[in-house]
Amino acid sequence: MEKVKNILKPKPNPQQLLRDWQRRLRQECRNIERQIRDIQREEKIVQKSIKEAAKRNDMGSAKSLAKELVSSKRTVNRLYENKAQLNSISMHLGESVAIARTVGHLSKSAEVMKLVNNLMKAPEVAITMQEFNKEMTKAGVIEEIVNDAVDSALDSEDIEDEIEEEVDRVLTELAGETAAQLPEAVRKEKLKQPAQAVGDAEDADDEEDLEELRARLAKVRS
């Protein structure tokens, strides 16, 4: 019975498909914008905590928090890229519908297929793009894409350099020095300095605060 209903149900025309896809793409862009705002709000708290750790000469905590901050900034950059590609898909779909008015049907788009393929690897929008993949394949806009690989949320290449740069920036602000004026040997020695001795209770509180910040950042990045 369900199959009969599907056969009798009129197929949406290209304009209807486009309106639905573009509406969902806009919604996905709004979700990305909201996620970026949430991450950046948490980043300000982490930046403040890095400064506080540096003032205590607790470079271990400062570097740990800096790693979380670098990860968050990379996530934000990737989200901006995802949003740009979603907007590109919407634009190319508009072009496809304009062509469909002439030829009477939707034609395959290599550009849309490439963008969908790229976004299927992005962890933030992978599930949504898998749905688009099925629908656009059925509509004849793209060929079916089989891609189970999802990019890692954090590329470890050069991350240590970025962490040290973040800590350096904080140290420079606190000391009133510029990175160029601070000798390399002195800078590395600062990063190696052990944290000042503090009471066990204070250490435990600091560690709890660090774990809470990490958890909050992980939540807004997911």
C-alpha positions as YAML, in Angstrom:
chain: A
units: angstrom
residues:
- id: 1
  name: MET
  ca: [0.00, 0.00, 0.00]
- id: 2
  name: GLU
  ca: [2.83, 2.37, 0.90]
- id: 3
  name: LYS
  ca: [4.50, 1.70, -2.44]
- id: 4
  name: VAL
  ca: [1.25, 2.52, -4.27]
- id: 5
  name: LYS
  ca: [0.99, 5.82, -2.37]
- id: 6
  name: ASN
  ca: [4.57, 6.69, -3.31]
- id: 7
  name: ILE
  ca: [3.84, 5.93, -6.97]
- id: 8
  name: LEU
  ca: [0.65, 8.03, -7.00]
- id: 9
  name: LYS
  ca: [2.20, 10.87, -5.00]
- id: 10
  name: PRO
  ca: [3.21, 13.67, -7.40]
- id: 11
  name: LYS
  ca: [6.93, 14.33, -7.58]
- id: 12
  name: PRO
  ca: [8.00, 17.82, -6.45]
- id: 13
  name: ASN
  ca: [9.09, 20.08, -9.29]
- id: 14
  name: PRO
  ca: [12.61, 21.56, -9.38]
- id: 15
  name: GLN
  ca: [11.48, 24.86, -7.86]
- id: 16
  name: GLN
  ca: [9.89, 23.08, -4.89]
- id: 17
  name: LEU
  ca: [13.02, 21.00, -4.33]
- id: 18
  name: LEU
  ca: [15.20, 24.10, -4.49]
- id: 19
  name: ARG
  ca: [13.09, 26.03, -1.97]
- id: 20
  name: ASP
  ca: [13.18, 23.12, 0.47]
- id: 21
  name: TRP
  ca: [16.93, 22.55, 0.10]
- id: 22
  name: GLN
  ca: [17.77, 26.24, 0.38]
- id: 23
  name: ARG
  ca: [15.56, 26.60, 3.46]
- id: 24
  name: ARG
  ca: [17.39, 23.72, 5.15]
- id: 25
  name: LEU
  ca: [20.78, 25.06, 4.07]
- id: 26
  name: ARG
  ca: [19.94, 28.44, 5.62]
- id: 27
  name: GLN
  ca: [18.90, 26.68, 8.83]
- id: 28
  name: GLU
  ca: [22.19, 24.79, 8.89]
- id: 29
  name: CYS
  ca: [24.08, 28.08, 8.43]
- id: 30
  name: ARG
  ca: [22.19, 29.58, 11.38]
- id: 31
  name: ASN
  ca: [23.10, 26.53, 13.49]
- id: 32
  name: ILE
  ca: [26.75, 27.03, 12.58]
- id: 33
  name: GLU
  ca: [26.61, 30.74, 13.47]
- id: 34
  name: ARG
  ca: [25.12, 29.89, 16.86]
- id: 35
  name: GLN
  ca: [27.80, 27.27, 17.49]
- id: 36
  name: ILE
  ca: [30.54, 29.77, 16.60]
- id: 37
  name: ARG
  ca: [29.12, 32.32, 19.06]
- id: 38
  name: ASP
  ca: [28.97, 29.69, 21.82]
- id: 39
  name: ILE
  ca: [32.57, 28.62, 21.22]
- id: 40
  name: GLN
  ca: [33.89, 32.18, 21.11]
- id: 41
  name: ARG
  ca: [32.09, 33.01, 24.35]
- id: 42
  name: GLU
  ca: [33.84, 30.07, 26.06]
- id: 43
  name: GLU
  ca: [37.17, 31.08, 24.47]
- id: 44
  name: LYS
  ca: [37.09, 34.41, 26.33]
- id: 45
  name: ILE
  ca: [36.78, 32.54, 29.63]
- id: 46
  name: VAL
  ca: [39.69, 30.26, 28.70]
- id: 47
  name: GLN
  ca: [41.87, 33.22, 27.69]
- id: 48
  name: LYS
  ca: [41.25, 34.80, 31.09]
- id: 49
  name: SER
  ca: [42.16, 31.51, 32.81]
- id: 50
  name: ILE
  ca: [45.40, 31.27, 30.80]
- id: 51
  name: LYS
  ca: [46.40, 34.72, 32.03]
- id: 52
  name: GLU
  ca: [45.60, 33.80, 35.61]
- id: 53
  name: ALA
  ca: [47.66, 30.59, 35.32]
- id: 54
  name: ALA
  ca: [50.58, 32.55, 33.83]
- id: 55
  name: LYS
  ca: [50.45, 35.06, 36.69]
- id: 56
  name: ARG
  ca: [50.80, 32.15, 39.13]
- id: 57
  name: ASN
  ca: [53.71, 30.86, 37.01]
- id: 58
  name: ASP
  ca: [51.62, 27.69, 36.51]
- id: 59
  name: MET
  ca: [52.86, 27.09, 32.98]
- id: 60
  name: GLY
  ca: [51.59, 23.51, 32.92]
- id: 61
  name: SER
  ca: [48.00, 24.69, 33.30]
- id: 62
  name: ALA
  ca: [48.59, 27.59, 30.91]
- id: 63
  name: LYS
  ca: [49.83, 25.24, 28.17]
- id: 64
  name: SER
  ca: [47.00, 22.78, 28.79]
- id: 65
  name: LEU
  ca: [44.41, 25.56, 28.44]
- id: 66
  name: ALA
  ca: [46.23, 26.98, 25.41]
- id: 67
  name: LYS
  ca: [45.86, 23.60, 23.70]
- id: 68
  name: GLU
  ca: [42.10, 23.74, 24.27]
- id: 69
  name: LEU
  ca: [42.05, 27.28, 22.90]
- id: 70
  name: VAL
  ca: [43.98, 26.32, 19.76]
- id: 71
  name: SER
  ca: [41.59, 23.42, 19.21]
- id: 72
  name: SER
  ca: [38.60, 25.75, 19.55]
- id: 73
  name: LYS
  ca: [40.02, 28.30, 17.12]
- id: 74
  name: ARG
  ca: [40.60, 25.56, 14.55]
- id: 75
  name: THR
  ca: [37.03, 24.39, 15.03]
- id: 76
  name: VAL
  ca: [35.74, 27.94, 14.47]
- id: 77
  name: ASN
  ca: [37.81, 28.28, 11.28]
- id: 78
  name: ARG
  ca: [36.43, 24.97, 10.02]
- id: 79
  name: LEU
  ca: [32.87, 26.07, 10.84]
- id: 80
  name: TYR
  ca: [33.33, 29.25, 8.81]
- id: 81
  name: GLU
  ca: [34.57, 27.11, 5.89]
- id: 82
  name: ASN
  ca: [31.55, 24.82, 6.26]
- id: 83
  name: LYS
  ca: [29.19, 27.80, 6.18]
- id: 84
  name: ALA
  ca: [30.84, 29.18, 3.04]
- id: 85
  name: GLN
  ca: [30.48, 25.82, 1.29]
- id: 86
  name: LEU
  ca: [26.82, 25.53, 2.31]
- id: 87
  name: ASN
  ca: [26.19, 28.96, 0.76]
- id: 88
  name: SER
  ca: [28.00, 27.83, -2.39]
- id: 89
  name: ILE
  ca: [25.76, 24.76, -2.65]
- id: 90
  name: SER
  ca: [22.69, 27.01, -2.40]
- id: 91
  name: MET
  ca: [24.03, 29.26, -5.16]
- id: 92
  name: HIS
  ca: [24.83, 26.37, -7.52]
- id: 93
  name: LEU
  ca: [21.43, 24.81, -6.88]
- id: 94
  name: GLY
  ca: [19.83, 28.09, -7.97]
- id: 95
  name: GLU
  ca: [21.79, 27.90, -11.21]
- id: 96
  name: SER
  ca: [20.69, 24.27, -11.71]
- id: 97
  name: VAL
  ca: [17.01, 25.21, -11.37]
- id: 98
  name: ALA
  ca: [17.45, 28.06, -13.87]
- id: 99
  name: ILE
  ca: [18.79, 25.51, -16.36]
- id: 100
  name: ALA
  ca: [15.97, 23.09, -15.48]
- id: 101
  name: ARG
  ca: [13.40, 25.68, -16.62]
- id: 102
  name: THR
  ca: [14.88, 25.34, -20.09]
- id: 103
  name: VAL
  ca: [15.58, 21.59, -20.32]
- id: 104
  name: GLY
  ca: [12.66, 20.49, -18.16]
- id: 105
  name: HIS
  ca: [14.60, 18.57, -15.52]
- id: 106
  name: LEU
  ca: [17.44, 18.99, -13.02]
- id: 107
  name: SER
  ca: [20.87, 18.26, -14.44]
- id: 108
  name: LYS
  ca: [23.88, 16.89, -12.61]
- id: 109
  name: SER
  ca: [26.20, 19.48, -11.06]
- id: 110
  name: ALA
  ca: [29.86, 18.60, -10.58]
- id: 111
  name: GLU
  ca: [30.33, 21.60, -8.28]
- id: 112
  name: VAL
  ca: [27.47, 20.61, -5.98]
- id: 113
  name: MET
  ca: [28.74, 17.02, -5.89]
- id: 114
  name: LYS
  ca: [32.23, 18.23, -4.93]
- id: 115
  name: LEU
  ca: [30.90, 20.48, -2.15]
- id: 116
  name: VAL
  ca: [28.58, 17.81, -0.74]
- id: 117
  name: ASN
  ca: [31.46, 15.34, -0.77]
- id: 118
  name: ASN
  ca: [33.67, 17.79, 1.16]
- id: 119
  name: LEU
  ca: [30.98, 18.53, 3.75]
- id: 120
  name: MET
  ca: [30.22, 14.85, 4.30]
- id: 121
  name: LYS
  ca: [33.71, 14.65, 5.83]
- id: 122
  name: ALA
  ca: [33.05, 17.55, 8.22]
- id: 123
  name: PRO
  ca: [31.96, 16.18, 11.62]
- id: 124
  name: GLU
  ca: [29.69, 19.17, 12.35]
- id: 125
  name: VAL
  ca: [27.46, 18.70, 9.27]
- id: 126
  name: ALA
  ca: [28.20, 15.12, 8.15]
- id: 127
  name: ILE
  ca: [24.78, 13.70, 9.09]
- id: 128
  name: THR
  ca: [22.89, 16.54, 7.38]
- id: 129
  name: MET
  ca: [24.95, 16.23, 4.22]
- id: 130
  name: GLN
  ca: [24.41, 12.46, 4.07]
- id: 131
  name: GLU
  ca: [20.67, 13.22, 3.89]
- id: 132
  name: PHE
  ca: [21.27, 15.79, 1.13]
- id: 133
  name: ASN
  ca: [23.41, 13.23, -0.70]
- id: 134
  name: LYS
  ca: [20.50, 10.76, -0.83]
- id: 135
  name: GLU
  ca: [17.91, 13.37, -1.85]
- id: 136
  name: MET
  ca: [20.06, 15.05, -4.51]
- id: 137
  name: THR
  ca: [21.08, 11.68, -5.93]
- id: 138
  name: LYS
  ca: [17.41, 10.72, -6.23]
- id: 139
  name: ALA
  ca: [16.65, 14.07, -7.91]
- id: 140
  name: GLY
  ca: [19.50, 13.57, -10.38]
- id: 141
  name: VAL
  ca: [21.57, 16.57, -9.23]
- id: 142
  name: ILE
  ca: [24.57, 14.48, -8.17]
- id: 143
  name: GLU
  ca: [25.78, 10.91, -8.35]
- id: 144
  name: GLU
  ca: [25.68, 8.88, -5.15]
- id: 145
  name: ILE
  ca: [28.67, 9.55, -2.91]
- id: 146
  name: VAL
  ca: [29.94, 6.77, -0.69]
- id: 147
  name: ASN
  ca: [32.28, 8.26, 1.87]
- id: 148
  name: ASP
  ca: [32.41, 7.04, 5.45]
- id: 149
  name: ALA
  ca: [35.57, 8.94, 6.36]
- id: 150
  name: VAL
  ca: [35.08, 11.90, 8.68]
- id: 151
  name: ASP
  ca: [37.89, 14.39, 9.22]
- id: 152
  name: SER
  ca: [39.45, 14.50, 12.66]
- id: 153
  name: ALA
  ca: [38.17, 17.38, 14.75]
- id: 154
  name: LEU
  ca: [41.76, 18.40, 15.51]
- id: 155
  name: ASP
  ca: [44.71, 18.21, 13.15]
- id: 156
  name: SER
  ca: [47.79, 17.76, 15.34]
- id: 157
  name: GLU
  ca: [50.20, 19.21, 12.75]
- id: 158
  name: ASP
  ca: [51.99, 22.26, 14.15]
- id: 159
  name: ILE
  ca: [49.69, 22.36, 17.17]
- id: 160
  name: GLU
  ca: [52.61, 22.52, 19.62]
- id: 161
  name: ASP
  ca: [53.90, 25.63, 17.87]
- id: 162
  name: GLU
  ca: [50.46, 27.23, 18.08]
- id: 163
  name: ILE
  ca: [50.23, 26.39, 21.79]
- id: 164
  name: GLU
  ca: [53.60, 28.01, 22.52]
- id: 165
  name: GLU
  ca: [52.61, 31.04, 20.45]
- id: 166
  name: GLU
  ca: [49.43, 31.42, 22.52]
- id: 167
  name: VAL
  ca: [51.34, 31.15, 25.80]
- id: 168
  name: ASP
  ca: [54.01, 33.55, 24.47]
- id: 169
  name: ARG
  ca: [51.31, 36.06, 23.61]
- id: 170
  name: VAL
  ca: [49.98, 35.96, 27.16]
- id: 171
  name: LEU
  ca: [53.47, 36.20, 28.67]
- id: 172
  name: THR
  ca: [54.26, 39.13, 26.39]
- id: 173
  name: GLU
  ca: [51.10, 40.96, 27.46]
- id: 174
  name: LEU
  ca: [51.83, 40.34, 31.13]
- id: 175
  name: ALA
  ca: [55.48, 41.29, 30.97]
- id: 176
  name: GLY
  ca: [55.04, 44.23, 28.62]
- id: 177
  name: GLU
  ca: [57.57, 42.68, 26.25]
- id: 178
  name: THR
  ca: [57.38, 41.94, 22.56]
- id: 179
  name: ALA
  ca: [58.07, 38.50, 21.15]
- id: 180
  name: ALA
  ca: [61.03, 39.87, 19.21]
- id: 181
  name: GLN
  ca: [62.64, 41.32, 22.32]
- id: 182
  name: LEU
  ca: [62.32, 38.10, 24.31]
- id: 183
  name: PRO
  ca: [65.35, 35.85, 23.57]
- id: 184
  name: GLU
  ca: [64.48, 32.34, 22.41]
- id: 185
  name: ALA
  ca: [66.47, 30.66, 25.20]
- id: 186
  name: VAL
  ca: [64.74, 32.76, 27.87]
- id: 187
  name: ARG
  ca: [61.31, 32.09, 26.37]
- id: 188
  name: LYS
  ca: [61.85, 28.33, 26.40]
- id: 189
  name: GLU
  ca: [63.16, 28.50, 29.95]
- id: 190
  name: LYS
  ca: [60.00, 30.32, 31.02]
- id: 191
  name: LEU
  ca: [57.86, 27.54, 29.59]
- id: 192
  name: LYS
  ca: [59.90, 24.91, 31.43]
- id: 193
  name: GLN
  ca: [59.64, 26.60, 34.82]
- id: 194
  name: PRO
  ca: [57.70, 24.51, 37.36]
- id: 195
  name: ALA
  ca: [54.56, 25.82, 38.93]
- id: 196
  name: GLN
  ca: [55.00, 27.59, 42.24]
- id: 197
  name: ALA
  ca: [54.33, 25.51, 45.32]
- id: 198
  name: VAL
  ca: [50.79, 25.95, 46.56]
- id: 199
  name: GLY
  ca: [48.57, 24.10, 49.01]
- id: 200
  name: ASP
  ca: [47.11, 20.75, 48.01]
- id: 201
  name: ALA
  ca: [43.55, 22.07, 48.33]
- id: 202
  name: GLU
  ca: [44.27, 24.97, 45.95]
- id: 203
  name: ASP
  ca: [45.88, 22.58, 43.42]
- id: 204
  name: ALA
  ca: [42.78, 20.39, 43.51]
- id: 205
  name: ASP
  ca: [40.51, 23.38, 42.96]
- id: 206
  name: ASP
  ca: [42.59, 24.55, 39.99]
- id: 207
  name: GLU
  ca: [42.47, 21.09, 38.43]
- id: 208
  name: GLU
  ca: [38.70, 20.95, 38.86]
- id: 209
  name: ASP
  ca: [38.38, 24.35, 37.19]
- id: 210
  name: LEU
  ca: [40.54, 23.17, 34.28]
- id: 211
  name: GLU
  ca: [38.44, 20.05, 33.80]
- id: 212
  name: GLU
  ca: [35.25, 22.11, 33.86]
- id: 213
  name: LEU
  ca: [36.59, 24.50, 31.21]
- id: 214
  name: ARG
  ca: [37.70, 21.59, 29.02]
- id: 215
  name: ALA
  ca: [34.29, 19.97, 29.34]
- id: 216
  name: ARG
  ca: [32.47, 23.20, 28.43]
- id: 217
  name: LEU
  ca: [34.65, 23.78, 25.38]
- id: 218
  name: ALA
  ca: [34.21, 20.17, 24.25]
- id: 219
  name: LYS
  ca: [30.42, 20.53, 24.59]
- id: 220
  name: VAL
  ca: [30.13, 23.65, 22.43]
- id: 221
  name: ARG
  ca: [32.50, 22.18, 19.81]
- id: 222
  name: SER
  ca: [30.43, 18.99, 19.46]
...
